[in-house]
């Protein structure tokens, strides 16, 4: 897997560097999936995503410890954020915002014109962050999520 680094924007003022996920990161990311989501991706799915050339998968690390990660599919002219999670112990430090901004920048550089994401309707913290980062509610998928069953909100951000 090739290594890329996302850098912060001046307005972000965070010390984070996000690097492309490696094989060694997958078990930690799978554990974060189990902690953060009721329907987590398996290690196999995470590994396949990291190896998929249409998928960008990055992690913020403190040494070798993964603090957060995010991934998106690029099907130009669209980008779809598929997952984003931050360890509960590392939340409220700007990592989620940093990851979103990095994915947006990378999507724009790849030629994407619009970015989508889905979020549980009751995930108010994530929704507030997405709206602060310029995403707008454009639809709903009824009973999209399981464990518990919940509607999924569809958000979009025009990139150019």
N, CA, C and O of each residue as an XYZ file, in Angstrom:
640
protein
N       0.836     -1.177      0.000
C       0.000      0.000      0.000
C       0.877      1.235      0.000
O       1.856      1.304      0.743
N       0.534      2.213     -0.829
C       1.335      3.423     -0.883
C       1.020      4.319      0.306
O      -0.068      4.248      0.876
N       1.979      5.163      0.674
C       1.812      6.067      1.801
C       1.485      7.457      1.295
O       2.168      7.986      0.419
N       0.439      8.044      1.851
C       0.130      9.441      1.585
C      -0.107     10.115      2.922
O      -0.426      9.455      3.911
N       0.046     11.400      2.949
C      -0.201     12.147      4.177
C      -1.152     13.289      3.883
O      -0.992     14.014      2.901
N      -2.141     13.440      4.745
C      -3.039     14.584      4.690
C      -2.474     15.624      5.645
O      -2.001     15.275      6.726
N      -2.514     16.868      5.270
C      -2.019     17.919      6.149
C      -3.165     18.822      6.570
O      -4.211     18.861      5.922
N      -2.961     19.534      7.640
C      -4.008     20.408      8.154
C      -4.089     21.685      7.357
O      -3.106     22.128      6.763
N      -5.260     22.268      7.350
C      -5.435     23.616      6.814
C      -5.058     24.583      7.923
O      -5.183     24.234      9.097
N      -4.599     25.790      7.593
C      -4.237     26.744      8.643
C      -5.360     26.987      9.641
O      -5.101     27.163     10.832
N      -6.620     26.999      9.165
C      -7.738     27.275     10.074
C      -8.012     26.120     11.018
O      -8.701     26.295     12.023
N      -7.492     24.957     10.717
C      -7.771     23.779     11.534
C      -6.936     23.778     12.814
O      -7.418     23.348     13.862
N      -5.684     24.257     12.740
C      -4.815     24.362     13.905
C      -4.758     23.098     14.745
O      -4.899     23.156     15.966
N      -4.553     21.963     14.105
C      -4.403     20.713     14.841
C      -3.044     20.109     14.538
O      -2.479     20.362     13.474
N      -2.512     19.317     15.452
C      -1.193     18.724     15.258
C      -1.222     17.403     14.496
O      -0.197     16.728     14.414
N      -2.356     17.021     13.944
C      -2.508     15.680     13.400
C      -1.895     15.522     12.019
O      -1.840     16.462     11.226
N      -1.443     14.323     11.761
C      -1.068     13.883     10.435
C      -1.828     12.594     10.191
O      -1.836     11.704     11.041
N      -2.460     12.489      9.046
C      -3.172     11.259      8.696
C      -2.359     10.533      7.642
O      -1.895     11.136      6.674
N      -2.193      9.245      7.836
C      -1.417      8.434      6.903
C      -2.300      7.346      6.316
O      -3.294      6.945      6.922
N      -1.935      6.878      5.147
C      -2.660      5.777      4.526
C      -2.609      4.564      5.442
O      -1.561      4.243      6.003
N      -3.732      3.901      5.589
C      -3.827      2.722      6.441
C      -2.925      1.616      5.892
O      -2.866      1.388      4.683
N      -2.233      0.942      6.793
C      -1.392     -0.195      6.428
C      -2.003     -1.477      6.976
O      -2.928     -1.443      7.789
N      -1.481     -2.590      6.526
C      -1.932     -3.908      7.003
C      -1.847     -3.994      8.531
O      -2.713     -4.595      9.166
N      -0.820     -3.403      9.112
C      -0.622     -3.450     10.564
C      -1.698     -2.667     11.322
O      -1.940     -2.935     12.498
N      -2.344     -1.704     10.663
C      -3.379     -0.891     11.306
C      -4.743     -1.581     11.357
O      -5.583     -1.231     12.187
N      -4.967     -2.549     10.486
C      -6.296     -3.152     10.332
C      -6.858     -3.719     11.639
O      -8.022     -3.451     11.934
N      -6.104     -4.489     12.447
C      -6.697     -4.986     13.704
C      -7.161     -3.873     14.642
O      -8.211     -3.999     15.272
N      -6.389     -2.781     14.743
C      -6.807     -1.670     15.601
C      -8.055     -0.990     15.054
O      -8.945     -0.609     15.814
N      -8.117     -0.839     13.735
C      -9.286     -0.215     13.126
C     -10.512     -1.102     13.307
O     -11.609     -0.602     13.559
N     -10.334     -2.412     13.181
C     -11.449     -3.335     13.415
C     -11.939     -3.225     14.859
O     -13.141     -3.301     15.114
N     -11.021     -3.049     15.792
C     -11.421     -2.877     17.190
C     -12.181     -1.559     17.372
O     -13.176     -1.522     18.096
N     -11.728     -0.481     16.726
C     -12.470      0.782     16.783
C     -13.854      0.623     16.170
O     -14.827      1.182     16.676
N     -13.946     -0.130     15.090
C     -15.259     -0.413     14.489
C     -16.185     -1.059     15.519
O     -17.342     -0.664     15.659
N     -15.664     -2.053     16.238
C     -16.485     -2.757     17.242
C     -16.907     -1.822     18.378
O     -18.021     -1.923     18.892
N     -16.011     -0.915     18.764
C     -16.313      0.022     19.851
C     -17.310      1.084     19.409
O     -18.213      1.445     20.164
N     -17.151      1.585     18.186
C     -17.903      2.756     17.730
C     -19.217      2.437     17.034
O     -20.120      3.274     17.029
N     -19.354      1.254     16.448
C     -20.515      0.970     15.619
C     -21.220     -0.311     16.045
O     -20.587     -1.279     16.466
N     -22.549     -0.296     15.926
C     -23.325     -1.487     16.269
C     -23.279     -2.540     15.167
O     -23.598     -3.705     15.409
N     -22.888     -2.144     13.969
C     -22.767     -3.069     12.841
C     -21.390     -2.859     12.200
O     -21.290     -2.315     11.100
N     -20.325     -3.296     12.895
C     -18.970     -2.971     12.444
C     -18.543     -3.732     11.194
O     -19.020     -4.833     10.918
N     -17.633     -3.117     10.449
C     -16.991     -3.800      9.333
C     -16.034     -4.840      9.900
O     -15.399     -4.605     10.928
N     -15.926     -5.977      9.241
C     -15.004     -7.028      9.666
C     -13.578     -6.673      9.233
O     -13.372     -5.786      8.405
N     -12.610     -7.373      9.800
C     -11.225     -7.166      9.380
C     -11.058     -7.452      7.894
O     -10.313     -6.756      7.204
N     -11.752     -8.480      7.398
C     -11.647     -8.809      5.973
C     -12.161     -7.669      5.098
O     -11.527     -7.322      4.102
N     -13.299     -7.084      5.458
C     -13.853     -5.977      4.675
C     -12.925     -4.766      4.754
O     -12.698     -4.093      3.749
N     -12.396     -4.491      5.928
C     -11.464     -3.378      6.082
C     -10.217     -3.596      5.221
O      -9.747     -2.676      4.551
N      -9.696     -4.803      5.245
C      -8.507     -5.132      4.462
C      -8.783     -4.973      2.961
O      -7.975     -4.391      2.237
N      -9.927     -5.492      2.501
C     -10.294     -5.366      1.088
C     -10.434     -3.895      0.690
O     -10.008     -3.497     -0.395
N     -11.033     -3.094      1.572
C     -11.192     -1.665      1.283
C      -9.831     -0.984      1.168
O      -9.608     -0.183      0.260
N      -8.925     -1.304      2.088
C      -7.596     -0.690      2.067
C      -6.835     -1.037      0.791
O      -5.973     -0.274      0.355
N      -7.145     -2.163      0.202
C      -6.457     -2.599     -1.020
C      -7.172     -2.165     -2.295
O      -6.623     -2.322     -3.385
N      -8.386     -1.623     -2.183
C      -9.181     -1.228     -3.337
C      -8.669      0.113     -3.884
O      -8.595      1.087     -3.134
N      -8.316      0.182     -5.169
C      -7.790      1.439     -5.713
C      -8.815      2.579     -5.761
O      -8.428      3.738     -5.906
N     -10.108      2.274     -5.645
C     -11.133      3.320     -5.630
C     -11.407      3.842     -4.221
O     -12.199      4.767     -4.041
N     -10.765      3.260     -3.246
C     -11.022      3.599     -1.850
C      -9.818      4.313     -1.263
O      -8.681      3.894     -1.482
N     -10.051      5.382     -0.523
C      -8.999      6.071      0.213
C      -9.265      5.819      1.691
O     -10.367      6.072      2.178
N      -8.280      5.331      2.389
C      -8.442      4.896      3.765
C      -7.285      5.452      4.576
O      -6.141      5.044      4.375
N      -7.559      6.376      5.488
C      -6.508      7.043      6.244
C      -6.747      6.909      7.745
O      -7.872      6.707      8.203
N      -5.658      7.028      8.490
C      -5.738      6.934      9.948
C      -4.913      8.056     10.568
O      -3.891      8.470     10.022
N      -5.375      8.538     11.713
C      -4.591      9.439     12.546
C      -4.017      8.577     13.649
O      -4.739      7.855     14.337
N      -2.695      8.663     13.808
C      -2.028      7.793     14.772
C      -1.192      8.603     15.754
O      -0.693      9.681     15.431
N      -1.054      8.068     16.938
C      -0.129      8.567     17.946
C       0.912      7.460     18.092
O       0.687      6.477     18.797
N       2.032      7.624     17.434
C       2.999      6.530     17.358
C       2.413      5.418     16.507
O       2.160      5.604     15.317
N       2.199      4.263     17.120
C       1.595      3.143     16.390
C       0.121      2.966     16.740
O      -0.545      2.102     16.170
N      -0.396      3.764     17.660
C      -1.789      3.635     18.098
C      -2.717      4.448     17.193
O      -2.519      5.649     17.009
N      -3.725      3.789     16.634
C      -4.707      4.451     15.784
C      -5.709      5.191     16.674
O      -6.380      4.580     17.506
N      -5.802      6.500     16.494
C      -6.745      7.316     17.255
C      -8.068      7.498     16.512
O      -9.120      7.657     17.131
N      -8.004      7.473     15.182
C      -9.194      7.640     14.363
C      -8.877      7.255     12.938
O      -7.712      7.130     12.562
N      -9.907      7.068     12.152
C      -9.726      6.690     10.755
C     -10.932      7.130      9.960
O     -12.003      7.388     10.509
N     -10.739      7.211      8.649
C     -11.831      7.564      7.749
C     -11.561      6.935      6.398
O     -10.415      6.690      6.021
N     -12.635      6.682      5.682
C     -12.493      6.117      4.354
C     -13.559      6.640      3.416
O     -14.671      6.970      3.828
N     -13.194      6.709      2.137
C     -14.160      7.150      1.126
C     -13.919      6.394     -0.170
O     -12.800      5.988     -0.485
N     -14.997      6.222     -0.904
C     -14.930      5.694     -2.255
C     -14.905      6.872     -3.210
O     -15.647      7.838     -3.033
N     -14.057      6.794     -4.217
C     -13.988      7.819     -5.246
C     -14.468      7.222     -6.553
O     -13.810      6.363     -7.140
N     -15.606      7.680     -6.995
C     -16.132      7.314     -8.308
C     -16.414      8.643     -9.006
O     -17.556      9.093     -9.096
N     -15.353      9.246     -9.488
C     -15.378     10.597    -10.041
C     -16.526     10.730    -11.035
O     -16.639      9.906    -11.943
N     -17.367     11.725    -10.897
C     -17.180     12.980    -10.174
C     -17.697     12.965     -8.730
O     -17.833     14.026     -8.120
N     -17.989     11.780     -8.174
C     -18.514     11.714     -6.813
C     -17.513     11.082     -5.856
O     -16.653     10.291     -6.245
N     -17.656     11.461     -4.590
C     -16.932     10.828     -3.490
C     -17.967     10.475     -2.436
O     -18.914     11.228     -2.211
N     -17.790      9.341     -1.796
C     -18.724      8.867     -0.768
C     -17.922      8.527      0.478
O     -17.127      7.587      0.466
N     -18.123      9.286      1.559
C     -17.496      8.912      2.823
C     -18.215      7.664      3.322
O     -19.425      7.675      3.548
N     -17.459      6.603      3.486
C     -18.039      5.322      3.894
C     -17.943      5.114      5.397
O     -18.843      4.536      6.006
N     -16.863      5.579      5.988
C     -16.728      5.422      7.431
C     -15.787      6.476      7.993
O     -14.841      6.925      7.345
N     -16.090      6.843      9.218
C     -15.238      7.760      9.963
C     -15.503      7.483     11.435
O     -16.651      7.435     11.877
N     -14.430      7.304     12.179
C     -14.582      7.020     13.605
C     -13.345      7.493     14.353
O     -12.229      7.471     13.835
N     -13.579      7.916     15.576
C     -12.506      8.346     16.463
C     -12.673      7.589     17.776
O     -13.783      7.445     18.287
N     -11.568      7.116     18.307
C     -11.581      6.418     19.584
C     -12.263      7.293     20.635
O     -12.000      8.494     20.695
N     -13.136      6.711     21.465
C     -13.793      7.515     22.500
C     -12.808      8.302     23.371
O     -13.115      9.419     23.788
N     -11.644      7.739     23.647
C     -10.649      8.425     24.478
C      -9.996      9.602     23.765
O      -9.388     10.453     24.414
N     -10.112      9.667     22.433
C      -9.458     10.727     21.661
C     -10.453     11.735     21.081
O     -10.068     12.599     20.292
N     -11.710     11.632     21.460
C     -12.716     12.531     20.895
C     -12.620     13.934     21.476
O     -12.013     14.164     22.522
N     -13.242     14.862     20.758
C     -13.313     16.276     21.158
C     -11.942     16.942     21.121
O     -11.673     17.884     21.866
N     -11.069     16.429     20.229
C      -9.729     17.003     20.070
C      -9.482     17.452     18.633
O      -8.372     17.869     18.300
N     -10.504     17.372     17.775
C     -10.358     17.846     16.402
C     -10.000     16.782     15.381
O      -9.825     17.098     14.205
N      -9.888     15.536     15.798
C      -9.479     14.478     14.881
C     -10.539     14.228     13.811
O     -10.201     14.101     12.634
N     -11.798     14.155     14.190
C     -12.869     13.921     13.222
C     -12.929     15.027     12.187
O     -13.041     14.751     10.992
N     -12.859     16.263     12.622
C     -12.870     17.418     11.713
C     -11.657     17.365     10.779
O     -11.778     17.612      9.579
N     -10.511     17.048     11.329
C      -9.293     16.939     10.538
C      -9.449     15.874      9.454
O      -9.080     16.103      8.302
N      -9.994     14.714      9.817
C     -10.177     13.637      8.845
C     -11.150     14.040      7.740
O     -10.905     13.761      6.566
N     -12.243     14.688      8.104
C     -13.211     15.130      7.095
C     -12.552     16.119      6.136
O     -12.684     15.982      4.920
N     -11.854     17.099      6.665
C     -11.205     18.100      5.817
C     -10.159     17.451      4.908
O     -10.006     17.842      3.751
N      -9.454     16.473      5.432
C      -8.467     15.785      4.616
C      -9.101     15.010      3.481
O      -8.599     15.028      2.357
N     -10.218     14.318      3.770
C     -10.907     13.581      2.714
C     -11.472     14.533      1.661
O     -11.418     14.242      0.466
N     -12.012     15.661      2.101
C     -12.542     16.644      1.155
C     -11.425     17.127      0.243
O     -11.592     17.169     -0.976
N     -10.290     17.492      0.824
C      -9.158     17.958      0.015
C      -8.706     16.893     -0.978
O      -8.465     17.189     -2.148
N      -8.593     15.666     -0.512
C      -8.150     14.581     -1.389
C      -9.168     14.323     -2.501
O      -8.788     14.057     -3.642
N     -10.458     14.400     -2.171
C     -11.500     14.200     -3.185
C     -11.417     15.287     -4.254
O     -11.511     14.991     -5.445
N     -11.242     16.537     -3.842
C     -11.126     17.651     -4.791
C      -9.901     17.440     -5.682
O      -9.983     17.601     -6.900
N      -8.778     17.082     -5.081
C      -7.553     16.857     -5.860
C      -7.729     15.719     -6.865
O      -7.107     15.731     -7.927
N      -8.573     14.733     -6.536
C      -8.812     13.605     -7.440
C      -9.820     13.939     -8.527
O      -9.999     13.161     -9.464
N     -10.496     15.113     -8.412
C     -11.448     15.533     -9.423
C     -12.905     15.374     -9.043
O     -13.782     15.556     -9.887
N     -13.185     15.037     -7.789
C     -14.577     14.912     -7.353
C     -15.234     16.287     -7.294
O     -14.600     17.280     -6.938
N     -16.501     16.325     -7.646
C     -17.272     17.571     -7.637
C     -18.294     17.606     -6.509
O     -18.760     18.676     -6.119
N     -18.636     16.449     -5.994
C     -19.638     16.354     -4.934
C     -19.264     15.200     -4.003
O     -18.698     14.197     -4.436
N     -19.590     15.359     -2.720
C     -19.298     14.328     -1.724
C     -20.575     14.015     -0.966
O     -21.339     14.915     -0.616
N     -20.798     12.738     -0.716
C     -21.963     12.274      0.033
C     -21.515     11.507      1.273
O     -20.386     11.020      1.346
N     -22.409     11.410      2.235
C     -22.222     10.532      3.387
C     -23.591     10.195      3.950
O     -24.568     10.902      3.702
N     -23.652      9.116      4.704
C     -24.875      8.724      5.398
C     -24.580      8.670      6.887
O     -23.476      8.318      7.302
N     -25.576      9.022      7.682
C     -25.407      9.049      9.129
C     -26.726      8.661      9.781
O     -27.803      8.956      9.264
N     -26.621      7.998     10.919
C     -27.833      7.661     11.680
C     -28.550      8.942     12.098
O     -27.913      9.915     12.501
N     -29.869      8.934     11.998
C     -30.621     10.158     12.283
C     -30.458     10.650     13.712
O     -30.656     11.838     13.967
N     -30.106      9.786     14.649
C     -29.957     10.212     16.040
C     -28.502     10.469     16.445
O     -28.222     10.697     17.622
N     -27.582     10.434     15.492
C     -26.179     10.706     15.793
C     -25.959     12.218     15.704
O     -25.352     12.721     14.758
N     -26.468     12.922     16.711
C     -26.490     14.385     16.669
C     -25.098     15.010     16.673
O     -24.891     16.060     16.064
N     -24.144     14.378     17.352
C     -22.787     14.912     17.359
C     -22.165     14.896     15.975
O     -21.572     15.882     15.540
N     -22.303     13.763     15.281
C     -21.759     13.655     13.926
C     -22.492     14.602     12.978
O     -21.866     15.256     12.143
N     -23.801     14.673     13.105
C     -24.587     15.551     12.235
C     -24.144     17.005     12.400
O     -23.990     17.723     11.412
N     -23.939     17.436     13.640
C     -23.485     18.814     13.876
C     -22.134     19.060     13.217
O     -21.928     20.105     12.600
N     -21.215     18.110     13.340
C     -19.903     18.252     12.720
C     -20.031     18.323     11.200
O     -19.432     19.195     10.570
N     -20.803     17.418     10.608
C     -20.959     17.414      9.152
C     -21.556     18.730      8.659
O     -21.109     19.277      7.651
N     -22.557     19.235      9.363
C     -23.167     20.495      8.948
C     -22.182     21.658      9.096
O     -22.157     22.554      8.252
N     -21.383     21.655     10.143
C     -20.359     22.691     10.305
C     -19.331     22.641      9.175
O     -18.737     23.659      8.820
N     -19.128     21.451      8.617
C     -18.154     21.277      7.533
C     -18.790     21.427      6.150
O     -18.180     21.067      5.143
N     -20.008     21.953      6.100
C     -20.618     22.304      4.827
C     -21.498     21.248      4.187
O     -21.929     21.424      3.047
N     -21.775     20.170      4.874
C     -22.674     19.151      4.340
C     -24.121     19.557      4.607
O     -24.441     20.124      5.651
N     -24.983     19.256      3.644
C     -26.391     19.643      3.708
C     -27.245     18.384      3.588
O     -26.975     17.516      2.758
N     -28.274     18.295      4.421
C     -29.203     17.169      4.378
C     -29.974     17.190      3.062
O     -30.606     18.189      2.717
N     -29.915     16.065      2.323
C     -30.602     16.006      1.029
C     -31.567     14.829      0.923
O     -32.285     14.718     -0.070
N     -31.599     13.960      1.908
C     -32.516     12.833      1.818
C     -32.457     11.941      3.036
O     -31.666     12.154      3.955
N     -33.322     10.929      3.020
C     -33.386      9.979      4.121
C     -33.643      8.589      3.552
O     -34.408      8.428      2.601
N     -33.005      7.600      4.136
C     -33.265      6.201      3.806
C     -33.969      5.582      5.012
O     -33.377      5.428      6.080
N     -35.219      5.237      4.826
C     -36.045      4.702      5.908
C     -35.491      3.357      6.372
O     -35.220      2.472      5.561
N     -35.329      3.217      7.677
C     -34.858      1.975      8.311
C     -33.573      1.455      7.677
O     -33.416      0.247      7.499
N     -32.666      2.342      7.339
C     -31.425      1.986      6.664
C     -30.464      1.212      7.569
O     -29.770      0.301      7.119
N     -30.434      1.583      8.832
C     -29.505      0.965      9.787
C     -30.208     -0.083     10.639
O     -31.413     -0.011     10.879
N     -29.421     -1.059     11.089
C     -29.883     -2.075     12.035
C     -29.117     -1.911     13.345
O     -28.122     -1.189     13.410
N     -29.585     -2.578     14.366
C     -28.885     -2.621     15.672
C     -28.631     -1.253     16.284
O     -27.456     -0.939     16.470
N     -29.562     -0.432     16.606
C     -31.005     -0.566     16.414
C     -31.416     -0.080     15.024
O     -30.673      0.613     14.330
N     -32.629     -0.473     14.655
C     -33.146     -0.007     13.365
C     -33.354      1.505     13.450
O     -33.927      2.030     14.405
N     -32.867      2.176     12.415
C     -32.907      3.639     12.436
C     -32.808      4.149     11.002
O     -32.212      3.509     10.136
N     -33.400      5.305     10.777
C     -33.303      5.943      9.464
C     -31.892      6.464      9.238
O     -31.185      6.818     10.182
N     -31.501      6.505      7.984
C     -30.216      7.081      7.614
C     -30.430      8.394      6.899
O     -31.199      8.468      5.941
N     -29.755      9.430      7.359
C     -29.805     10.719      6.683
C     -28.699     10.767      5.639
O     -27.578     10.325      5.891
N     -29.015     11.299      4.480
C     -28.054     11.460      3.398
C     -27.643     12.925      3.351
O     -28.483     13.817      3.233
N     -26.342     13.156      3.444
C     -25.793     14.507      3.378
C     -24.930     14.642      2.131
O     -24.315     13.681      1.669
N     -24.901     15.860      1.599
C     -24.125     16.159      0.403
C     -23.354     17.458      0.621
O     -23.808     18.376      1.303
N     -22.181     17.496      0.017
C     -21.405     18.748     -0.022
C     -20.907     18.926     -1.442
O     -20.243     18.050     -1.997
N     -21.236     20.070     -2.023
C     -20.731     20.420     -3.338
C     -19.269     20.852     -3.151
O     -18.964     21.679     -2.293
N     -18.386     20.289     -3.954
C     -16.953     20.530     -3.778
C     -16.384     21.585     -4.717
O     -15.321     22.142     -4.442
N     -17.073     21.870     -5.821
C     -16.524     22.870     -6.739
C     -17.637     23.744     -7.271
O     -17.385     24.651     -8.063
